């Protein structure tokens, strides 16, 4: 879920929805923007178009492979403004206080629980100018729904995974609570909105690749926790086995609904 290749596939499959969310963030032309937890840099081309040649972006990520991918993207001339790529932790931002007009933070906060989330948001607030904008885009795992498949089986799986280290990105179960966390970190003028992306047949090749990998991930998790045998069989035959006659991705009625939350707040003056 955090490897550069998988992140790129997910971004391409969900591109239209992701671009709508970024445009709704409130980031403006000419701003100096921090892309915090930038991953492989999927947002950088569009983000650079928004801020324009008079703006500037600094992108930071901890993973070496993501930093390398971003540097290649910038070197290929795919960005419309100056972009600096930094390897480092979003928990220890190596930037001066008040240096950014805005921060874009996508698909990152789900990996932090309290008190680390409070540390993360406090650090983001520190590097924002007074009146600067924080825009947090996050996957909402509660809103995910795919089928034809009994939704209660996914609820049972999430319950079994709730306190397990197997559930990478467990914070995505609490995306709708982001406004409370931003408020606790001192941000003002907080707003939150949900964005829904639906996948149905006919699917593009990249959508098929992404959805098959996402379904396989959930099926793999179902095999590793203490679910009843009947439920594991449902996960295996409908979700995890592409060769099964019951595999839902081949059903003409297949659907996959992905929900994302966008929380924004303003740093106090």
Backbone bond lengths (Angstrom), bond angles and torsions (degrees), N, CA, C in turn:
res aa  C-N    CA-C-N  psi(-1)  N-CA   C-N-CA  omega(-1)  CA-C   N-CA-C  phi
1 X - - - 1.466 - - 1.520 113.35 -
2 X 1.334 117.91 -17.63 1.461 119.69 -178.95 1.519 112.03 -116.02
3 X 1.335 118.51 1.83 1.450 120.88 178.11 1.522 110.20 -74.77
4 X 1.341 115.83 147.52 1.461 120.74 -174.23 1.523 111.91 -57.44
5 X 1.340 117.26 -44.19 1.459 120.13 -177.95 1.512 112.66 -61.90
6 X 1.333 116.87 -43.58 1.469 120.31 -179.77 1.523 110.74 -67.79
7 X 1.336 116.34 -39.93 1.458 119.49 178.51 1.528 110.84 -61.42
8 X 1.317 116.70 -39.94 1.472 120.13 179.87 1.522 111.06 -64.97
9 X 1.340 116.97 -42.95 1.459 120.55 179.71 1.522 110.71 -62.86
10 X 1.338 116.19 -43.76 1.462 120.63 179.71 1.526 110.17 -62.24
11 X 1.332 116.35 -43.18 1.460 119.40 -179.12 1.530 110.85 -63.71
12 X 1.318 116.94 -44.63 1.461 119.58 -178.92 1.526 111.31 -64.11
13 X 1.332 117.13 -39.36 1.461 120.33 179.88 1.525 111.70 -66.98
14 X 1.330 116.63 -34.57 1.467 121.51 -175.85 1.525 111.76 -106.46
15 X 1.319 117.81 18.91 1.455 122.36 -170.39 1.526 113.26 -53.31
16 X 1.334 118.34 -48.58 1.458 120.37 -175.51 1.520 111.63 -59.22
17 X 1.332 116.38 -44.32 1.459 120.15 -179.66 1.527 111.06 -68.90
18 X 1.330 116.22 -42.30 1.461 119.98 -179.85 1.531 111.01 -62.23
19 X 1.332 116.87 -40.80 1.459 119.35 179.56 1.522 111.14 -66.57
20 X 1.335 117.80 -37.78 1.467 120.18 176.81 1.529 110.43 -61.75
21 X 1.330 116.40 -40.34 1.465 119.92 -178.73 1.530 110.27 -65.67
22 X 1.329 116.43 -43.89 1.467 119.18 -179.70 1.529 111.03 -63.07
23 X 1.325 117.06 -41.04 1.461 119.94 178.06 1.537 111.37 -64.99
24 X 1.337 116.93 -27.93 1.465 120.68 -179.58 1.524 112.65 -82.76
25 X 1.323 117.64 -4.58 1.468 121.16 -173.02 1.526 113.17 -70.94
26 X 1.327 117.55 -26.99 1.455 120.25 -177.55 1.517 114.21 96.82
27 X 1.320 118.48 1.85 1.464 121.92 176.83 1.528 109.22 -66.33
28 X 1.329 117.36 140.14 1.451 122.13 -170.34 1.538 112.86 -122.85
29 X 1.314 113.35 161.65 1.457 121.81 178.77 1.533 110.70 -61.37
30 X 1.332 114.86 141.44 1.452 120.79 176.28 1.518 115.03 84.97
31 X 1.311 118.06 -1.70 1.463 121.12 -176.34 1.528 111.48 -82.76
32 X 1.331 114.42 154.89 1.468 122.09 168.34 1.531 106.87 -95.31
33 X 1.331 115.83 117.70 1.462 121.31 -169.75 1.529 110.21 -121.17
34 X 1.318 115.82 137.21 1.454 122.51 171.66 1.520 109.02 -99.20
35 X 1.335 116.68 123.70 1.463 122.46 171.04 1.524 106.11 -95.24
36 X 1.332 116.20 100.51 1.466 122.55 -171.47 1.527 110.25 -93.79
37 X 1.319 116.66 118.19 1.450 120.77 -173.03 1.521 109.36 73.99
38 X 1.334 115.67 53.17 1.459 121.70 -167.92 1.519 114.17 -74.72
39 X 1.334 118.04 -7.29 1.456 119.82 -179.93 1.515 111.12 61.66
40 X 1.318 116.43 -136.55 1.462 120.55 -179.50 1.526 112.44 -87.47
41 X 1.326 117.24 5.96 1.462 121.18 174.65 1.509 115.17 89.71
42 X 1.325 117.41 22.71 1.462 120.25 -176.45 1.526 112.49 -58.47
43 X 1.332 117.01 -34.98 1.465 120.12 -176.81 1.529 113.18 -81.95
44 X 1.314 117.84 -13.79 1.460 119.84 -170.28 1.527 114.42 -59.73
45 X 1.339 120.36 -45.06 1.474 118.19 -179.93 1.527 113.12 -58.81
46 X 1.338 117.21 -47.65 1.460 119.29 -179.31 1.518 111.29 -69.74
47 X 1.317 117.34 -40.39 1.462 120.56 178.61 1.525 110.36 -60.66
48 X 1.329 116.87 -38.95 1.461 120.26 179.30 1.523 111.58 -68.61
49 X 1.329 117.08 -32.81 1.464 119.79 176.06 1.524 110.87 -66.21
50 X 1.326 116.57 -37.15 1.467 120.53 -179.56 1.528 110.76 -66.69
51 X 1.333 118.14 -46.26 1.464 119.76 -177.62 1.530 111.13 -79.43
52 X 1.339 117.28 -21.79 1.457 121.04 174.44 1.510 113.46 74.19
53 X 1.327 116.22 176.14 1.467 120.66 -176.71 1.524 113.70 -63.83
54 X 1.320 117.53 -19.37 1.456 120.58 177.20 1.515 113.35 -85.28
55 X 1.321 116.76 -5.02 1.458 121.18 179.14 1.512 111.79 -98.84
56 X 1.319 114.91 -174.82 1.475 120.98 -178.67 1.524 108.52 -152.94
57 X 1.325 116.43 144.46 1.458 121.75 177.70 1.523 109.33 -125.64
58 X 1.321 115.50 137.52 1.456 122.32 167.50 1.519 106.61 -116.27
59 X 1.337 116.47 124.55 1.468 121.66 -178.24 1.516 109.04 -113.58
60 X 1.331 116.43 127.44 1.453 120.49 -179.03 1.521 110.32 -124.83
61 X 1.332 115.72 137.59 1.461 121.75 175.41 1.522 107.71 -152.45
62 X 1.339 115.45 151.81 1.462 120.20 -176.23 1.522 112.62 -83.12
63 X 1.348 117.41 -31.47 1.463 121.42 -172.69 1.520 111.48 -77.30
64 X 1.315 116.02 130.06 1.464 121.14 -178.53 1.523 111.64 -61.07
65 X 1.343 116.72 -40.81 1.464 118.92 -178.72 1.531 111.54 -66.02
66 X 1.319 117.49 -34.18 1.464 120.30 177.46 1.531 111.16 -69.07
67 X 1.313 116.42 -40.72 1.460 120.38 178.00 1.528 110.15 -62.50
68 X 1.331 116.80 -42.27 1.464 120.43 178.39 1.529 111.14 -62.86
69 X 1.341 116.41 -41.35 1.462 120.38 179.74 1.528 110.65 -64.10
70 X 1.333 117.08 -40.25 1.468 119.92 179.49 1.522 111.50 -67.15
71 X 1.317 117.39 -39.41 1.462 120.07 179.36 1.526 110.50 -64.73
72 X 1.319 117.51 -37.44 1.460 120.83 176.53 1.528 110.69 -65.13
73 X 1.318 116.20 -41.14 1.463 120.96 179.39 1.524 110.73 -61.88
74 X 1.330 116.47 -44.67 1.462 120.74 -179.70 1.528 110.10 -66.69
75 X 1.339 116.48 -43.18 1.462 120.54 -179.22 1.523 111.89 -63.57
76 X 1.335 116.71 -27.36 1.465 120.98 179.53 1.525 112.28 -77.93
77 X 1.319 117.20 -1.54 1.459 120.74 176.80 1.511 114.53 76.12
78 X 1.322 117.36 29.07 1.453 120.49 -176.13 1.523 113.22 -90.69
79 X 1.318 117.42 3.65 1.466 120.23 -178.82 1.522 110.44 -115.00
80 X 1.333 115.36 142.89 1.469 121.66 -173.97 1.523 113.00 -93.27
81 X 1.341 117.15 6.70 1.453 120.76 177.67 1.527 108.06 -148.46
82 X 1.323 118.12 167.94 1.469 119.56 175.89 1.528 110.76 -61.29
83 X 1.324 116.33 135.44 1.464 122.38 179.37 1.528 108.81 -131.16
84 X 1.319 116.21 125.15 1.463 122.57 174.29 1.523 108.29 -104.95
85 X 1.318 116.57 130.59 1.460 121.84 -179.94 1.525 108.86 -107.42
86 X 1.330 115.99 128.54 1.460 122.07 -176.22 1.522 109.03 -126.67
87 X 1.327 117.11 133.56 1.466 120.46 171.77 1.519 108.37 -92.45
88 X 1.320 115.88 124.12 1.451 119.49 -179.49 1.509 111.43 175.95
89 X 1.324 115.48 174.86 1.460 122.45 -177.16 1.523 110.90 -92.74
90 X 1.326 115.92 138.41 1.468 119.65 175.73 1.525 110.80 -70.53
91 X 1.326 117.32 -12.30 1.461 120.38 176.66 1.523 112.23 -84.06
92 X 1.326 116.70 -15.90 1.464 121.44 -179.98 1.524 108.04 -135.98
93 X 1.312 116.56 69.11 1.456 121.77 -174.03 1.529 110.65 -65.99
94 X 1.332 117.61 123.96 1.473 120.89 -176.81 1.527 112.27 -87.38
95 X 1.333 116.30 49.72 1.463 120.88 -176.37 1.528 109.71 -129.96
96 X 1.333 114.47 153.33 1.460 120.30 179.26 1.525 110.71 -69.59
97 X 1.300 115.91 159.35 1.463 121.42 177.20 1.536 110.09 -62.43
98 X 1.332 115.57 141.95 1.451 121.23 170.21 1.512 115.66 63.76
99 X 1.326 117.96 33.14 1.455 119.64 -174.87 1.512 116.08 -96.80
100 X 1.356 118.39 -3.47 1.458 120.05 -173.95 1.532 111.07 -126.67
101 X 1.334 114.32 141.99 1.461 119.91 173.88 1.523 111.81 -76.28
102 X 1.335 116.13 -29.19 1.462 120.35 -177.42 1.519 109.69 -155.67
103 X 1.316 114.83 157.22 1.468 122.28 173.81 1.513 108.12 -128.28
104 X 1.327 115.27 130.77 1.464 122.58 172.67 1.524 106.74 -108.34
105 X 1.330 116.44 124.07 1.463 121.46 -177.10 1.523 107.89 -133.05
106 X 1.328 116.50 104.13 1.464 121.20 -172.58 1.526 111.44 -116.24
107 X 1.335 115.55 130.30 1.466 122.43 173.51 1.526 112.04 56.21
108 X 1.318 115.91 39.29 1.465 121.20 -176.59 1.516 112.51 -122.28
109 X 1.334 118.19 -43.92 1.468 120.08 -172.14 1.522 111.93 -67.35
110 X 1.343 118.01 -18.25 1.467 119.36 179.37 1.528 112.32 -62.31
111 X 1.324 117.29 -18.77 1.462 120.95 -177.55 1.528 113.21 -90.65
112 X 1.327 117.29 4.96 1.459 120.75 -177.06 1.529 110.16 -124.18
113 X 1.315 115.62 127.55 1.454 121.50 173.46 1.532 108.24 -103.90
114 X 1.341 115.75 164.16 1.461 119.00 174.60 1.522 108.40 -62.84
115 X 1.382 119.84 141.49 1.465 125.59 4.51 1.536 114.25 -88.38
116 X 1.346 117.64 0.39 1.464 118.64 -177.03 1.530 111.85 -64.53
117 X 1.334 117.19 -31.77 1.463 119.10 178.12 1.520 110.34 -64.70
118 X 1.323 116.47 -39.61 1.462 119.88 177.41 1.525 110.39 -64.56
119 X 1.347 116.99 -38.74 1.470 120.85 177.12 1.518 110.49 -63.95
120 X 1.338 116.86 -44.09 1.455 121.85 179.42 1.527 110.97 -59.53
121 X 1.328 116.89 -52.40 1.460 120.36 -176.93 1.527 111.72 -66.22
122 X 1.329 116.25 -34.64 1.459 119.22 176.29 1.522 111.85 -63.82
123 X 1.329 116.52 -40.11 1.452 120.12 177.74 1.516 112.36 -67.30
124 X 1.330 117.10 -38.33 1.458 120.35 176.93 1.524 110.87 -64.47
125 X 1.308 115.93 -41.06 1.472 118.87 177.70 1.523 110.86 -63.03
126 X 1.327 117.05 -38.26 1.475 120.94 -177.87 1.523 112.16 -59.33
127 X 1.334 117.36 -40.48 1.464 119.31 -173.95 1.524 112.80 -88.61
128 X 1.329 117.54 -1.75 1.459 120.93 175.73 1.536 110.81 -85.09
129 X 1.328 115.43 145.04 1.454 119.94 171.05 1.527 109.38 -66.17
130 X 1.325 119.30 154.63 1.472 120.07 170.85 1.527 109.73 -55.20
131 X 1.305 116.28 128.63 1.459 120.67 -175.59 1.512 114.01 83.54
132 X 1.347 116.52 3.64 1.460 120.51 179.71 1.523 111.59 -72.96
133 X 1.319 115.41 158.99 1.466 122.59 -173.98 1.517 111.32 -101.74
134 X 1.323 116.72 131.54 1.459 122.72 167.28 1.516 108.44 -108.31
135 X 1.341 116.87 126.01 1.463 122.05 177.53 1.521 108.01 -123.48
136 X 1.321 115.62 116.09 1.465 122.29 -178.64 1.518 108.73 -111.41
137 X 1.326 116.30 117.60 1.466 121.64 174.88 1.517 107.74 -105.80
138 X 1.339 116.59 128.14 1.465 119.36 -177.84 1.523 111.77 -141.54
139 X 1.321 115.08 143.87 1.458 122.85 172.58 1.528 108.97 -65.00
140 X 1.337 116.73 138.21 1.464 122.86 178.64 1.526 108.40 -109.02
141 X 1.328 116.03 97.01 1.463 120.87 -174.72 1.521 112.16 -65.42
142 X 1.333 117.29 -27.28 1.467 120.45 179.75 1.532 110.35 -65.01
143 X 1.326 116.22 -33.54 1.452 119.89 -176.82 1.515 114.62 -84.27
144 X 1.332 118.46 -8.09 1.468 120.91 -179.28 1.521 110.51 -66.30
145 X 1.339 115.98 136.18 1.458 120.69 179.42 1.514 108.77 -151.76
146 X 1.322 117.30 131.02 1.456 120.56 178.09 1.520 109.25 -139.59
147 X 1.334 114.52 157.05 1.456 118.22 -177.26 1.519 112.21 -177.91
148 X 1.317 115.96 -173.04 1.466 127.73 10.23 1.542 112.03 -67.84
149 X 1.327 115.77 117.18 1.463 122.09 -176.95 1.519 107.55 -162.16
150 X 1.320 116.40 138.96 1.458 121.42 -178.47 1.528 109.82 -62.61
151 X 1.335 119.24 114.52 1.471 119.96 -177.50 1.521 112.81 -63.35
152 X 1.326 117.90 -24.24 1.460 119.82 179.92 1.530 111.15 -63.79
153 X 1.336 116.62 -28.13 1.463 119.22 179.02 1.524 110.74 -67.20
154 X 1.320 117.31 -36.66 1.468 118.88 177.11 1.518 110.93 -70.99
155 X 1.334 117.15 -35.43 1.462 119.36 176.37 1.528 110.28 -63.40
156 X 1.327 116.20 -41.71 1.473 119.57 177.39 1.529 110.69 -61.34
157 X 1.339 116.34 -40.66 1.459 119.93 179.54 1.525 110.49 -64.24
158 X 1.327 117.80 -45.42 1.458 120.43 179.79 1.528 111.54 -62.99
159 X 1.324 116.25 -37.33 1.471 119.85 177.31 1.523 110.35 -63.39
160 X 1.344 116.43 -42.26 1.454 120.42 179.72 1.530 111.86 -67.08
161 X 1.335 116.21 -29.29 1.460 121.48 -177.30 1.518 113.39 -90.38
162 X 1.306 117.59 -9.75 1.463 121.67 -167.27 1.519 113.30 -49.65
163 X 1.323 117.72 -45.82 1.460 121.01 -177.84 1.524 112.11 -107.36
164 X 1.320 116.41 21.14 1.462 120.77 -176.69 1.522 110.86 -101.61
165 X 1.347 117.32 141.03 1.471 119.55 175.24 1.520 112.41 -67.85
166 X 1.334 117.75 -9.16 1.459 120.93 177.28 1.525 112.28 -66.88
167 X 1.337 116.57 -26.32 1.459 120.44 -177.69 1.520 108.99 -85.25
168 X 1.331 115.65 83.25 1.453 120.78 176.08 1.524 108.74 -65.92
169 X 1.319 116.19 133.76 1.459 119.18 -178.26 1.510 112.84 76.61
170 X 1.330 116.68 39.34 1.465 120.68 -177.36 1.523 112.24 -62.14
171 X 1.336 117.03 -22.70 1.457 119.90 179.81 1.515 113.57 -64.54
172 X 1.341 117.56 -15.76 1.460 120.54 178.07 1.523 112.09 -69.43
173 X 1.330 117.79 -9.65 1.456 120.70 173.24 1.527 111.40 -75.89
174 X 1.326 117.15 -11.63 1.465 121.22 -173.74 1.532 111.62 -126.61
175 X 1.330 116.17 27.90 1.460 120.32 -177.70 1.527 112.16 -58.45
176 X 1.326 117.15 -37.37 1.472 119.20 -178.43 1.521 111.92 -67.42
177 X 1.329 117.98 -12.33 1.462 121.10 178.05 1.525 112.45 -88.95
178 X 1.329 118.25 1.12 1.460 120.55 -177.81 1.531 113.58 -55.50
179 X 1.339 119.72 -40.28 1.473 117.73 178.87 1.528 113.51 -55.49
180 X 1.325 116.70 -38.41 1.465 119.33 179.37 1.526 110.87 -64.40
181 X 1.335 116.67 -38.29 1.463 119.99 179.46 1.525 111.22 -69.37
182 X 1.328 117.21 -39.45 1.465 119.65 177.02 1.528 110.64 -64.69
183 X 1.325 116.63 -39.11 1.463 120.48 179.35 1.532 110.36 -64.82
184 X 1.332 115.89 -42.21 1.464 119.75 179.71 1.529 111.50 -64.80
185 X 1.340 116.77 -27.56 1.466 121.06 179.48 1.520 111.98 -84.55
186 X 1.333 117.69 0.44 1.456 121.04 174.53 1.508 115.63 98.07
187 X 1.317 117.80 5.63 1.462 119.58 179.38 1.525 110.38 -76.94
188 X 1.335 115.07 154.82 1.459 121.96 -177.62 1.529 110.00 -123.36
189 X 1.325 115.72 170.83 1.472 122.44 177.65 1.539 110.74 50.94
190 X 1.297 115.40 48.36 1.466 121.74 -173.95 1.527 110.24 -79.38
191 X 1.301 115.28 137.84 1.468 120.20 173.44 1.524 109.29 -138.30
192 X 1.325 114.54 159.20 1.471 120.49 -179.14 1.523 108.85 -144.12
193 X 1.308 115.62 138.47 1.456 120.07 175.22 1.523 109.58 -143.28
194 X 1.332 115.84 149.39 1.465 122.42 178.29 1.519 109.75 -101.75
195 X 1.318 115.32 143.36 1.462 122.53 176.61 1.521 107.81 -125.77
196 X 1.310 115.66 132.85 1.465 121.28 -175.41 1.518 109.77 -115.30
197 X 1.320 115.74 131.64 1.458 122.13 174.31 1.512 109.87 -118.14
198 X 1.326 117.59 128.86 1.464 122.53 -178.91 1.522 110.29 -113.44
199 X 1.325 115.97 134.27 1.461 122.40 173.79 1.523 108.36 -113.49
200 X 1.336 115.78 128.16 1.460 122.17 174.95 1.517 108.54 -145.30
201 X 1.322 115.43 160.90 1.461 119.79 176.44 1.521 110.30 -65.53
202 X 1.348 118.78 144.08 1.477 126.65 2.35 1.526 111.27 -79.87
203 X 1.326 115.95 138.38 1.454 122.59 -178.48 1.524 109.81 -100.25
204 X 1.319 115.86 146.58 1.454 120.32 173.61 1.523 109.34 -76.47
205 X 1.338 118.65 163.50 1.469 120.30 178.29 1.527 113.04 -57.19
206 X 1.339 118.32 -41.68 1.454 119.26 -178.82 1.526 110.71 -70.93
207 X 1.324 118.22 -33.84 1.471 120.35 174.88 1.519 110.53 -64.50
208 X 1.322 116.72 -42.74 1.464 120.49 178.92 1.524 110.88 -61.90
209 X 1.328 116.80 -43.15 1.464 120.86 179.95 1.529 111.14 -63.16
210 X 1.325 116.68 -45.40 1.458 120.48 179.49 1.522 111.48 -64.02
211 X 1.331 117.35 -47.64 1.459 120.81 -175.96 1.521 111.56 -66.08
212 X 1.336 117.37 -38.68 1.466 120.04 177.69 1.525 110.54 -62.18
213 X 1.334 117.25 -41.36 1.464 120.19 -179.82 1.524 111.15 -69.76
214 X 1.341 117.18 -37.89 1.462 120.22 178.87 1.522 111.26 -65.89
215 X 1.320 116.43 -44.04 1.465 120.18 178.07 1.528 110.57 -62.91
216 X 1.335 117.11 -41.30 1.459 120.73 179.73 1.524 111.42 -62.42
217 X 1.335 116.02 -36.48 1.460 119.91 178.12 1.527 110.69 -60.67
218 X 1.336 116.86 -48.04 1.466 119.71 -179.11 1.523 111.52 -66.14
219 X 1.328 117.19 -38.38 1.463 120.00 178.25 1.520 110.95 -64.25
220 X 1.331 116.07 -38.52 1.459 120.30 178.03 1.525 111.25 -63.91
221 X 1.318 117.10 -41.68 1.461 120.51 178.05 1.528 110.87 -63.85
222 X 1.328 116.67 -37.92 1.467 120.77 -179.32 1.518 111.67 -63.49
223 X 1.327 117.12 -27.56 1.464 120.67 179.56 1.526 111.85 -77.77
224 X 1.334 116.93 -16.67 1.462 120.22 -170.57 1.523 114.01 -102.62
225 X 1.322 117.19 -3.24 1.466 119.66 179.97 1.528 109.18 -118.50
226 X 1.310 115.74 171.16 1.456 120.53 -172.19 1.507 115.01 -82.86
227 X 1.315 118.08 57.55 1.461 121.38 176.61 1.525 110.18 -82.69
228 X 1.337 118.41 153.76 1.467 120.91 174.78 1.529 110.73 -58.91
229 X 1.326 115.60 151.68 1.466 120.71 -177.06 1.520 111.71 -57.68
230 X 1.324 117.94 -38.34 1.465 120.59 -179.39 1.523 110.85 -62.44
231 X 1.332 116.53 -40.76 1.453 119.76 -179.83 1.520 111.22 -69.68
232 X 1.340 117.11 -39.44 1.465 119.42 177.15 1.522 110.89 -61.77
233 X 1.323 116.93 -36.55 1.461 120.09 178.34 1.524 111.15 -65.63
234 X 1.329 117.51 -39.01 1.459 120.54 177.24 1.522 110.71 -63.12
235 X 1.320 117.02 -44.57 1.460 120.94 177.95 1.526 110.98 -61.95
236 X 1.324 115.70 -41.75 1.461 119.67 -176.78 1.521 111.48 -67.43
237 X 1.330 116.84 -47.36 1.466 119.80 -171.84 1.525 112.94 -80.44
238 X 1.341 117.30 -31.78 1.464 119.39 -176.47 1.528 113.81 -97.25
239 X 1.323 116.59 -25.94 1.462 120.38 -171.74 1.527 112.77 -116.32
240 X 1.322 117.00 -40.44 1.459 119.82 -170.27 1.511 116.54 -95.89
241 X 1.335 118.57 -17.82 1.471 121.20 -173.49 1.523 110.65 -112.94
242 X 1.342 117.70 100.95 1.464 120.04 -179.66 1.519 113.92 -63.12
243 X 1.342 117.57 -18.66 1.459 121.34 -179.14 1.526 112.63 -89.61
244 X 1.316 116.93 -4.56 1.458 120.53 -179.55 1.527 110.66 -75.08
245 X 1.299 116.03 143.96 1.461 120.35 175.69 1.514 112.78 -68.45
246 X 1.321 117.50 -10.70 1.465 122.17 -179.34 1.532 112.39 -102.31
247 X 1.317 117.04 3.55 1.474 121.93 -175.72 1.529 110.16 -60.15
248 X 1.344 116.21 121.44 1.466 119.19 -168.50 1.530 113.43 -71.49
249 X 1.336 117.29 -24.76 1.457 118.12 -177.50 1.527 112.08 -64.60
250 X 1.335 117.00 -21.06 1.459 120.17 178.58 1.529 112.52 -92.24
251 X 1.315 116.87 -7.72 1.463 119.77 179.61 1.523 110.25 -68.13
252 X 1.342 118.71 137.07 1.474 120.15 176.50 1.524 112.29 -64.56
253 X 1.336 116.80 -16.43 1.464 121.47 -179.91 1.529 112.07 -101.70
254 X 1.329 116.09 13.75 1.466 119.95 -179.70 1.531 110.98 -59.26
255 X 1.327 115.42 141.51 1.466 121.01 172.42 1.519 108.98 -146.49
256 X 1.304 115.38 152.61 1.464 122.56 177.67 1.512 106.02 -144.30
257 X 1.303 116.44 112.20 1.470 121.82 -177.15 1.515 108.79 -108.07
258 X 1.327 114.66 122.36 1.454 121.92 -178.27 1.522 108.57 -114.45
259 X 1.326 117.31 130.42 1.460 122.11 -178.62 1.527 109.38 -114.50
260 X 1.327 115.87 137.84 1.460 122.23 178.64 1.524 108.92 -127.96
261 X 1.316 115.90 146.48 1.445 120.71 176.24 1.526 110.37 -111.44
262 X 1.322 116.51 142.56 1.466 122.31 174.01 1.520 107.96 -121.08
263 X 1.325 115.53 115.02 1.458 121.45 177.93 1.519 108.17 -113.36
264 X 1.323 116.87 131.45 1.458 120.70 178.13 1.518 110.15 -128.20
265 X 1.320 114.60 151.80 1.456 120.80 177.22 1.517 110.04 -153.82
266 X 1.318 116.67 160.68 1.451 123.58 -178.17 1.533 109.38 -111.48
267 X 1.340 115.18 131.81 1.457 119.84 176.45 1.530 109.88 -67.45
268 X 1.314 117.53 137.10 1.471 119.80 -178.15 1.517 112.27 -62.98
269 X 1.328 115.86 148.43 1.461 121.20 -179.97 1.519 111.56 -78.14
